């Protein structure tokens, strides 16, 4: 699965107003590990390398899924995350 395919999958599978449980099911079925941030009203999800359909091309992708005050789906954002690791100086 490529980034654009993931975006299309989200657009096909989740619609505004979908329940919190449906969002959790969607993320789990696609091998996404997630947490929920109550302060930002969003899920933050990334791919599980141990999941059957893991694709290394998506290893640095994060999916943010926002909900409203009733915890219903509002929108999702898919981003590639680039981090820089610096070893401690000796």
C-alpha atoms as an extended CHARMM CRD file, in Angstrom:
* protein
*
        90  EXT
         1         1  UNK       CA              0.0000000000        0.0000000000        0.0000000000  PROA      1               0.0000000000
         2         2  UNK       CA              1.3250000000        3.4210000000       -0.8960000000  PROA      2               0.0000000000
         3         3  UNK       CA              0.6060000000        6.7280000000        0.8010000000  PROA      3               0.0000000000
         4         4  UNK       CA             -2.0210000000        7.7680000000       -1.7730000000  PROA      4               0.0000000000
         5         5  UNK       CA             -3.7370000000        4.3840000000       -1.4190000000  PROA      5               0.0000000000
         6         6  UNK       CA             -3.8810000000        4.8130000000        2.3470000000  PROA      6               0.0000000000
         7         7  UNK       CA             -5.4660000000        8.2460000000        1.9080000000  PROA      7               0.0000000000
         8         8  UNK       CA             -8.0550000000        6.7870000000       -0.4850000000  PROA      8               0.0000000000
         9         9  UNK       CA             -8.7720000000        3.9290000000        1.9280000000  PROA      9               0.0000000000
        10        10  UNK       CA             -9.4810000000        6.4210000000        4.7050000000  PROA      10              0.0000000000
        11        11  UNK       CA            -11.7180000000        8.4940000000        2.4170000000  PROA      11              0.0000000000
        12        12  UNK       CA            -13.6890000000        5.3830000000        1.3830000000  PROA      12              0.0000000000
        13        13  UNK       CA            -13.9430000000        3.8550000000        4.8400000000  PROA      13              0.0000000000
        14        14  UNK       CA            -14.5590000000        6.7430000000        7.2300000000  PROA      14              0.0000000000
        15        15  UNK       CA            -17.1580000000        9.4720000000        6.8960000000  PROA      15              0.0000000000
        16        16  UNK       CA            -17.9350000000       12.4760000000        9.0500000000  PROA      16              0.0000000000
        17        17  UNK       CA            -19.9260000000       11.3540000000       12.0690000000  PROA      17              0.0000000000
        18        18  UNK       CA            -18.5840000000        7.7790000000       12.2390000000  PROA      18              0.0000000000
        19        19  UNK       CA            -18.2780000000        6.4370000000       15.7800000000  PROA      19              0.0000000000
        20        20  UNK       CA            -15.1600000000        6.2150000000       17.9110000000  PROA      20              0.0000000000
        21        21  UNK       CA            -15.4820000000        2.4210000000       17.7830000000  PROA      21              0.0000000000
        22        22  UNK       CA            -15.5800000000        2.3960000000       13.9810000000  PROA      22              0.0000000000
        23        23  UNK       CA            -12.4160000000        4.4960000000       13.8790000000  PROA      23              0.0000000000
        24        24  UNK       CA            -10.6790000000        2.0960000000       16.2860000000  PROA      24              0.0000000000
        25        25  UNK       CA            -11.7760000000       -0.8760000000       14.1800000000  PROA      25              0.0000000000
        26        26  UNK       CA            -10.5220000000        0.7920000000       10.9880000000  PROA      26              0.0000000000
        27        27  UNK       CA             -7.1030000000        1.4660000000       12.5100000000  PROA      27              0.0000000000
        28        28  UNK       CA             -6.7620000000       -2.0240000000       13.9990000000  PROA      28              0.0000000000
        29        29  UNK       CA             -7.8030000000       -3.8390000000       10.8260000000  PROA      29              0.0000000000
        30        30  UNK       CA             -5.0390000000       -2.0560000000        8.9030000000  PROA      30              0.0000000000
        31        31  UNK       CA             -2.3020000000       -2.8640000000       11.3860000000  PROA      31              0.0000000000
        32        32  UNK       CA             -2.0680000000        0.6390000000       12.7820000000  PROA      32              0.0000000000
        33        33  UNK       CA             -0.9800000000        1.0210000000       16.3910000000  PROA      33              0.0000000000
        34        34  UNK       CA             -2.6710000000        4.0420000000       17.9120000000  PROA      34              0.0000000000
        35        35  UNK       CA             -3.1180000000        6.2110000000       20.9520000000  PROA      35              0.0000000000
        36        36  UNK       CA             -5.8150000000        8.7480000000       21.6490000000  PROA      36              0.0000000000
        37        37  UNK       CA             -4.9220000000       12.2730000000       22.7510000000  PROA      37              0.0000000000
        38        38  UNK       CA             -7.8420000000       13.6930000000       24.7370000000  PROA      38              0.0000000000
        39        39  UNK       CA             -6.3920000000       17.2060000000       24.6980000000  PROA      39              0.0000000000
        40        40  UNK       CA             -6.2030000000       17.3540000000       20.9030000000  PROA      40              0.0000000000
        41        41  UNK       CA             -9.2400000000       15.1170000000       20.2660000000  PROA      41              0.0000000000
        42        42  UNK       CA             -7.3490000000       12.8750000000       17.8860000000  PROA      42              0.0000000000
        43        43  UNK       CA             -5.9050000000        9.4500000000       17.3430000000  PROA      43              0.0000000000
        44        44  UNK       CA             -2.2240000000        9.2360000000       16.4150000000  PROA      44              0.0000000000
        45        45  UNK       CA             -1.4600000000        6.0250000000       14.5510000000  PROA      45              0.0000000000
        46        46  UNK       CA              1.5300000000        4.3800000000       12.9100000000  PROA      46              0.0000000000
        47        47  UNK       CA              2.0730000000        1.0270000000       11.2340000000  PROA      47              0.0000000000
        48        48  UNK       CA              2.9330000000       -2.0670000000       13.2540000000  PROA      48              0.0000000000
        49        49  UNK       CA              6.0060000000       -3.7530000000       11.7500000000  PROA      49              0.0000000000
        50        50  UNK       CA              4.7400000000       -7.1440000000       12.9880000000  PROA      50              0.0000000000
        51        51  UNK       CA              1.3810000000       -6.9120000000       11.1860000000  PROA      51              0.0000000000
        52        52  UNK       CA              0.8330000000       -9.2580000000        8.2020000000  PROA      52              0.0000000000
        53        53  UNK       CA              0.3750000000       -6.4950000000        5.6460000000  PROA      53              0.0000000000
        54        54  UNK       CA              3.2260000000       -4.2620000000        6.8500000000  PROA      54              0.0000000000
        55        55  UNK       CA              4.7530000000       -2.1890000000        4.0570000000  PROA      55              0.0000000000
        56        56  UNK       CA              8.2000000000       -0.6540000000        4.7230000000  PROA      56              0.0000000000
        57        57  UNK       CA              7.2440000000        2.2300000000        2.4130000000  PROA      57              0.0000000000
        58        58  UNK       CA              4.7810000000        3.3290000000        5.0880000000  PROA      58              0.0000000000
        59        59  UNK       CA              7.0960000000        2.8800000000        8.0820000000  PROA      59              0.0000000000
        60        60  UNK       CA              7.4290000000        6.6310000000        8.6140000000  PROA      60              0.0000000000
        61        61  UNK       CA              3.7610000000        7.4830000000        8.0480000000  PROA      61              0.0000000000
        62        62  UNK       CA              1.5650000000        8.8600000000       10.8160000000  PROA      62              0.0000000000
        63        63  UNK       CA             -2.2210000000        9.0470000000       10.5860000000  PROA      63              0.0000000000
        64        64  UNK       CA             -3.9750000000       11.6930000000       12.6620000000  PROA      64              0.0000000000
        65        65  UNK       CA             -7.7020000000       11.0570000000       12.9820000000  PROA      65              0.0000000000
        66        66  UNK       CA             -9.6610000000       13.9120000000       14.5550000000  PROA      66              0.0000000000
        67        67  UNK       CA            -12.9700000000       13.5900000000       16.3850000000  PROA      67              0.0000000000
        68        68  UNK       CA            -15.5350000000       16.0800000000       17.6650000000  PROA      68              0.0000000000
        69        69  UNK       CA            -16.7320000000       16.5850000000       21.2520000000  PROA      69              0.0000000000
        70        70  UNK       CA            -18.9920000000       13.5190000000       20.8840000000  PROA      70              0.0000000000
        71        71  UNK       CA            -15.9480000000       11.4770000000       19.7400000000  PROA      71              0.0000000000
        72        72  UNK       CA            -17.2510000000       11.1690000000       16.1790000000  PROA      72              0.0000000000
        73        73  UNK       CA            -15.0130000000       11.2720000000       13.1030000000  PROA      73              0.0000000000
        74        74  UNK       CA            -14.2950000000       14.7360000000       11.6900000000  PROA      74              0.0000000000
        75        75  UNK       CA            -11.2370000000       14.3450000000        9.4380000000  PROA      75              0.0000000000
        76        76  UNK       CA             -7.9570000000       12.5150000000        8.9800000000  PROA      76              0.0000000000
        77        77  UNK       CA             -4.4960000000       13.6660000000        8.0060000000  PROA      77              0.0000000000
        78        78  UNK       CA             -1.7530000000       11.4280000000        6.6590000000  PROA      78              0.0000000000
        79        79  UNK       CA              1.8070000000       12.6430000000        7.0390000000  PROA      79              0.0000000000
        80        80  UNK       CA              5.2870000000       11.3540000000        6.4360000000  PROA      80              0.0000000000
        81        81  UNK       CA              7.4260000000       11.9730000000        9.4960000000  PROA      81              0.0000000000
        82        82  UNK       CA             11.1190000000       12.6260000000        9.1880000000  PROA      82              0.0000000000
        83        83  UNK       CA             13.1610000000       12.5170000000       12.3450000000  PROA      83              0.0000000000
        84        84  UNK       CA             16.8320000000       13.0560000000       12.8920000000  PROA      84              0.0000000000
        85        85  UNK       CA             18.6810000000       10.8510000000       15.3260000000  PROA      85              0.0000000000
        86        86  UNK       CA             21.7800000000       12.3100000000       16.8670000000  PROA      86              0.0000000000
        87        87  UNK       CA             23.9760000000       10.1610000000       19.0540000000  PROA      87              0.0000000000
        88        88  UNK       CA             25.0210000000       11.6500000000       22.3660000000  PROA      88              0.0000000000
        89        89  UNK       CA             28.4160000000       13.2700000000       22.3490000000  PROA      89              0.0000000000
        90        90  UNK       CA             31.1220000000       11.5620000000       24.3170000000  PROA      90              0.0000000000
